[in-house]
Amino acid sequence: MEQEMRDSMMGALENVIDPELGIDIVNLGLVYDVELSEDGFALVTMTLTSLGCPMGPMIVDQVKTALYELPEVKEVEVNIVWTPAWSKDNMSRYAKMALGVR
């Protein structure tokens, strides 16, 4: 997959905000990988901030909605993984500053 398409997908995912933290899932470091096949099948590998995150299904729906806005994307599958576990270290500098994390 071209870097440009990967950037477009990650850009779209920056519109998905974690409702508990108020920061997008890309800056939080929740998105581990994005892939797009030649026939438009998008696969997002991501995690959630916590195992019992009640917002999980809502976030997955928002991920799908965001990616369907890209003309290249025909189908989206979201793969939620728990390994590696998410930690505050995954967050971008922006997210850490916004949340006051050192």
N, C-alpha and C positions, 0 to 999 in steps of 0.2 A: 504494500500500500504506500502511496506517495506521502511524503511528509506534509504536503499542502492539505491533503484530505484529512490526515490525522489532526492537523491544526484546526481545520474546520470543525471536526467532530468535537475536539476538546473545547473549542470556542463555544459551540452550541451547548455543551454540558456546563459551561460557566453560568448559564442561565438557570440552572437547577440549584435552588437554595436549600440548604439543610434548615428545616423550620425551627429546630431547637437552638442552633447556633447562629443562624442568620447569615451564614457565609456559604458561598457556592461550593459544590462538591469537588470541583477541581482544585481550588485553593486549599480546601481542607485535606487534600491528599487521599480522598476516598476512591478516586478512579485510578486503577492500576494499569489498565490497558484498553485500547480501542482497536478494533479491526474492522475492515470492510472488504467483503469479497467482491469479485468482478461483477457478480449479478446483484449487488446491492444489499447483501445480508450483513448487517452490522452486529458485532458482538462487543459488548462492554463488560469488562471484568472489573468489578469494584467491590468495596466493602461498605459497612455502615459503622457509625461511631460506637455502637454497642450491639451486642448479640440480640437483645430483646427490643431493639429500636422500634417503637410503635409506628414511626413514620416510614419504615422500610417500604411497604407497598406503595405509599404515596410518592416517595422518591423514585422508585422504579418507574411508575407511570410518568413522572415528569421527565425522566431520562428518555423514555420512548418518545414522548411528545416533542422534546427538544430536537432529537435526532431526525424525526420524521419531517422536520422543517427543511432539512437538507435534501435537494433534489436527487442526489445520488443514492440516498437511503430508501430501500424498498421494504425492508423488514428489520426489526430490532429484537435482539435477545439480550437480556441483562443477566449476567452470571454473578451472583453474590457469593463471595468467598470470605472465609474467616482466617485464612493463612496466606500471607502474613497478617497478623492482627494489626488493626489500625492503632496508631499512637499519635500523640501531639507532634512528634518529630516529623510526621508526614506532611504537616501543614506548611504552606508557603510563608514567607516572611510577612506578606500582607495579612494573611489569616492570623498569624501569631500576634501581630501588632493590634489588629482589630479586636482580638479577644483578650489582649493583655497577658499573653502567655510568654514566659521567658525561656 
